[in-house]
């Protein structure tokens, strides 16, 4: 059965605002089911209630946390016992870096990537600076924005303790060979932390297939609430690293969960993953199986739509698409000759087209490519609700710039 984008759009009320939403990097539009789930959970219990204790509200909160761990585990093929929940994946990565800081002392090293977002760079740089670990960088190919996997055989040394790498860039779409990097760092007994915010929901994320020791996700990237998660491939690792919790008796995922949970948002997290699993109406089986079916259907739809987007942009003489990695997710950045990104974004916004741009967008990647020196770039992406008509609107108003 063909992917039914009209059905999906009908489940997301905010799409009736008259705007073309091509900015999923800023957070995908939220399905009505997710909003209702959050609202219902807020009404049913106190947001400050504990998930421990015998009170009915505590039991309800504990059930919400358990369901959220199970849903995230299904999304990435992990174990619920290894799912750490928090307010944002950037916050969780910062706490993870603090916990692993004792491994990154003088005489050790870590490898970072220019393709990554700052959330998976800044915490590791802080720790390296504090304890004297050597930082080495995996660089992108300027023409294609690929991240060649052969680099890791040279970058990873016997003293390297950690690799931090994205599963896919939310700026240029490139999807590096994470498994190759994982194999290199595991040979020397190190760890790899993978930021999958740019990959979900575009790809089948599997913590085992990636070879990742830790995978980070954020629910906003697939239309969920502002909740992040870390998934440990081996849940017992949580007992072997220093605890960051304010509870001296914390066990398992709680050892990296600083502060209390927003239970209503966690209820929305679970619903958002169920929504992903139902993108393909014919999907059956377990939630993990339905996720695989739905994401495969979405990929087929996006493959055709993204090809149309690329052809349409290539037909515009003033537009230059940045990078053309053959292995990618359907997001990209582009420039318009003679205009800064801010001016292009303002023109598109005047015509009710939302894009992703502004100070800091693209960070180190666009700095390394020299794009920010020339006025920056506009970043756009497809979402489960994007249509060909919306791409036509983008192209139409970009054409008017000439």
Secondary structure by P-SEA (a helix, b strand, c coil): ccccaaaaaaaccccccccccccccccccccaaaaaaaaaaaaacccccccccccaaaaaaaaaaaaaaaaaaaacccccccccccccaaaaaaaaaaaaccccccccbbbbbccccccccaaaaaaaaacbbbbbbbcccccccccccccccccccccccbbbbbccccccccccaaaaaaaaaaaacbbbbbbccccccccccccccccccbbbbbccccccccccbbbbcccccccccccccccccccccccccccccaaaaaaaaaaaaaaaaaccccccccaaaaaaaaaaaaaaaaaaaaaaaaaaaaacccccccccccccccccccccccccaaaaaaaaaaacbbbbbcccccaaaaaaaccccccbbbbbbccccccaaaaaaaaaaaaacc
